[in-house]
């Protein structure tokens, strides 16, 4: 592989399953140490966090909020009740 770009995103979505935001920041901190070009989708408040860790490594950030992420709802679909033959 000659040209690899790592693409990732990090958003604080106020999880209620017991995972703390600080734990995600620790994992993201480790991820940001990878010495590959990165494209990161983050909220604006994380820019300094990224800059401090990526320094001169090739990095492009896109500021976006969770509300701006396109989503598709499949709740209107009906799944078959019998297996396909």
MODELLER restraints for C-alpha pairs under 7 A, 6 or more apart:
rsr = mdl.restraints
at = mdl.atoms
rsr.add(forms.Gaussian(group=physical.xy_distance, feature=features.Distance(at['CA:4:A'], at['CA:37:A']), mean=7.00, stdev=0.5))
rsr.add(forms.Gaussian(group=physical.xy_distance, feature=features.Distance(at['CA:5:A'], at['CA:36:A']), mean=6.51, stdev=0.5))
rsr.add(forms.Gaussian(group=physical.xy_distance, feature=features.Distance(at['CA:5:A'], at['CA:37:A']), mean=4.93, stdev=0.5))
rsr.add(forms.Gaussian(group=physical.xy_distance, feature=features.Distance(at['CA:5:A'], at['CA:38:A']), mean=5.37, stdev=0.5))
rsr.add(forms.Gaussian(group=physical.xy_distance, feature=features.Distance(at['CA:5:A'], at['CA:39:A']), mean=6.92, stdev=0.5))
rsr.add(forms.Gaussian(group=physical.xy_distance, feature=features.Distance(at['CA:6:A'], at['CA:36:A']), mean=6.77, stdev=0.5))
rsr.add(forms.Gaussian(group=physical.xy_distance, feature=features.Distance(at['CA:6:A'], at['CA:37:A']), mean=6.16, stdev=0.5))
rsr.add(forms.Gaussian(group=physical.xy_distance, feature=features.Distance(at['CA:6:A'], at['CA:38:A']), mean=4.66, stdev=0.5))
rsr.add(forms.Gaussian(group=physical.xy_distance, feature=features.Distance(at['CA:6:A'], at['CA:39:A']), mean=6.20, stdev=0.5))
rsr.add(forms.Gaussian(group=physical.xy_distance, feature=features.Distance(at['CA:7:A'], at['CA:38:A']), mean=5.76, stdev=0.5))
rsr.add(forms.Gaussian(group=physical.xy_distance, feature=features.Distance(at['CA:7:A'], at['CA:39:A']), mean=4.77, stdev=0.5))
rsr.add(forms.Gaussian(group=physical.xy_distance, feature=features.Distance(at['CA:7:A'], at['CA:40:A']), mean=5.84, stdev=0.5))
rsr.add(forms.Gaussian(group=physical.xy_distance, feature=features.Distance(at['CA:8:A'], at['CA:39:A']), mean=6.54, stdev=0.5))
rsr.add(forms.Gaussian(group=physical.xy_distance, feature=features.Distance(at['CA:8:A'], at['CA:40:A']), mean=5.07, stdev=0.5))
rsr.add(forms.Gaussian(group=physical.xy_distance, feature=features.Distance(at['CA:8:A'], at['CA:41:A']), mean=6.35, stdev=0.5))
rsr.add(forms.Gaussian(group=physical.xy_distance, feature=features.Distance(at['CA:9:A'], at['CA:40:A']), mean=5.38, stdev=0.5))
rsr.add(forms.Gaussian(group=physical.xy_distance, feature=features.Distance(at['CA:9:A'], at['CA:41:A']), mean=4.45, stdev=0.5))
rsr.add(forms.Gaussian(group=physical.xy_distance, feature=features.Distance(at['CA:9:A'], at['CA:42:A']), mean=5.69, stdev=0.5))
rsr.add(forms.Gaussian(group=physical.xy_distance, feature=features.Distance(at['CA:10:A'], at['CA:41:A']), mean=6.65, stdev=0.5))
rsr.add(forms.Gaussian(group=physical.xy_distance, feature=features.Distance(at['CA:10:A'], at['CA:42:A']), mean=5.42, stdev=0.5))
rsr.add(forms.Gaussian(group=physical.xy_distance, feature=features.Distance(at['CA:11:A'], at['CA:42:A']), mean=6.29, stdev=0.5))
rsr.add(forms.Gaussian(group=physical.xy_distance, feature=features.Distance(at['CA:11:A'], at['CA:43:A']), mean=6.62, stdev=0.5))
rsr.add(forms.Gaussian(group=physical.xy_distance, feature=features.Distance(at['CA:11:A'], at['CA:66:A']), mean=6.67, stdev=0.5))
rsr.add(forms.Gaussian(group=physical.xy_distance, feature=features.Distance(at['CA:12:A'], at['CA:21:A']), mean=6.69, stdev=0.5))
rsr.add(forms.Gaussian(group=physical.xy_distance, feature=features.Distance(at['CA:32:A'], at['CA:53:A']), mean=6.42, stdev=0.5))
rsr.add(forms.Gaussian(group=physical.xy_distance, feature=features.Distance(at['CA:32:A'], at['CA:54:A']), mean=6.31, stdev=0.5))
rsr.add(forms.Gaussian(group=physical.xy_distance, feature=features.Distance(at['CA:33:A'], at['CA:53:A']), mean=6.92, stdev=0.5))
rsr.add(forms.Gaussian(group=physical.xy_distance, feature=features.Distance(at['CA:33:A'], at['CA:54:A']), mean=6.93, stdev=0.5))
rsr.add(forms.Gaussian(group=physical.xy_distance, feature=features.Distance(at['CA:35:A'], at['CA:57:A']), mean=6.95, stdev=0.5))
rsr.add(forms.Gaussian(group=physical.xy_distance, feature=features.Distance(at['CA:37:A'], at['CA:57:A']), mean=6.86, stdev=0.5))
rsr.add(forms.Gaussian(group=physical.xy_distance, feature=features.Distance(at['CA:37:A'], at['CA:58:A']), mean=4.82, stdev=0.5))
rsr.add(forms.Gaussian(group=physical.xy_distance, feature=features.Distance(at['CA:37:A'], at['CA:59:A']), mean=5.72, stdev=0.5))
rsr.add(forms.Gaussian(group=physical.xy_distance, feature=features.Distance(at['CA:38:A'], at['CA:58:A']), mean=6.50, stdev=0.5))
rsr.add(forms.Gaussian(group=physical.xy_distance, feature=features.Distance(at['CA:38:A'], at['CA:59:A']), mean=4.80, stdev=0.5))
rsr.add(forms.Gaussian(group=physical.xy_distance, feature=features.Distance(at['CA:38:A'], at['CA:60:A']), mean=6.23, stdev=0.5))
rsr.add(forms.Gaussian(group=physical.xy_distance, feature=features.Distance(at['CA:39:A'], at['CA:59:A']), mean=6.02, stdev=0.5))
rsr.add(forms.Gaussian(group=physical.xy_distance, feature=features.Distance(at['CA:39:A'], at['CA:60:A']), mean=4.88, stdev=0.5))
rsr.add(forms.Gaussian(group=physical.xy_distance, feature=features.Distance(at['CA:39:A'], at['CA:61:A']), mean=5.80, stdev=0.5))
rsr.add(forms.Gaussian(group=physical.xy_distance, feature=features.Distance(at['CA:40:A'], at['CA:60:A']), mean=6.30, stdev=0.5))
rsr.add(forms.Gaussian(group=physical.xy_distance, feature=features.Distance(at['CA:40:A'], at['CA:61:A']), mean=4.74, stdev=0.5))
rsr.add(forms.Gaussian(group=physical.xy_distance, feature=features.Distance(at['CA:40:A'], at['CA:62:A']), mean=6.18, stdev=0.5))
rsr.add(forms.Gaussian(group=physical.xy_distance, feature=features.Distance(at['CA:41:A'], at['CA:61:A']), mean=5.87, stdev=0.5))
rsr.add(forms.Gaussian(group=physical.xy_distance, feature=features.Distance(at['CA:41:A'], at['CA:62:A']), mean=4.84, stdev=0.5))
rsr.add(forms.Gaussian(group=physical.xy_distance, feature=features.Distance(at['CA:41:A'], at['CA:63:A']), mean=6.04, stdev=0.5))
rsr.add(forms.Gaussian(group=physical.xy_distance, feature=features.Distance(at['CA:41:A'], at['CA:64:A']), mean=6.48, stdev=0.5))
rsr.add(forms.Gaussian(group=physical.xy_distance, feature=features.Distance(at['CA:42:A'], at['CA:61:A']), mean=6.92, stdev=0.5))
rsr.add(forms.Gaussian(group=physical.xy_distance, feature=features.Distance(at['CA:42:A'], at['CA:62:A']), mean=6.23, stdev=0.5))
rsr.add(forms.Gaussian(group=physical.xy_distance, feature=features.Distance(at['CA:42:A'], at['CA:63:A']), mean=5.21, stdev=0.5))
rsr.add(forms.Gaussian(group=physical.xy_distance, feature=features.Distance(at['CA:42:A'], at['CA:64:A']), mean=5.91, stdev=0.5))
rsr.add(forms.Gaussian(group=physical.xy_distance, feature=features.Distance(at['CA:43:A'], at['CA:63:A']), mean=5.07, stdev=0.5))
rsr.add(forms.Gaussian(group=physical.xy_distance, feature=features.Distance(at['CA:43:A'], at['CA:64:A']), mean=5.34, stdev=0.5))
rsr.add(forms.Gaussian(group=physical.xy_distance, feature=features.Distance(at['CA:43:A'], at['CA:65:A']), mean=5.59, stdev=0.5))
rsr.add(forms.Gaussian(group=physical.xy_distance, feature=features.Distance(at['CA:44:A'], at['CA:63:A']), mean=5.37, stdev=0.5))
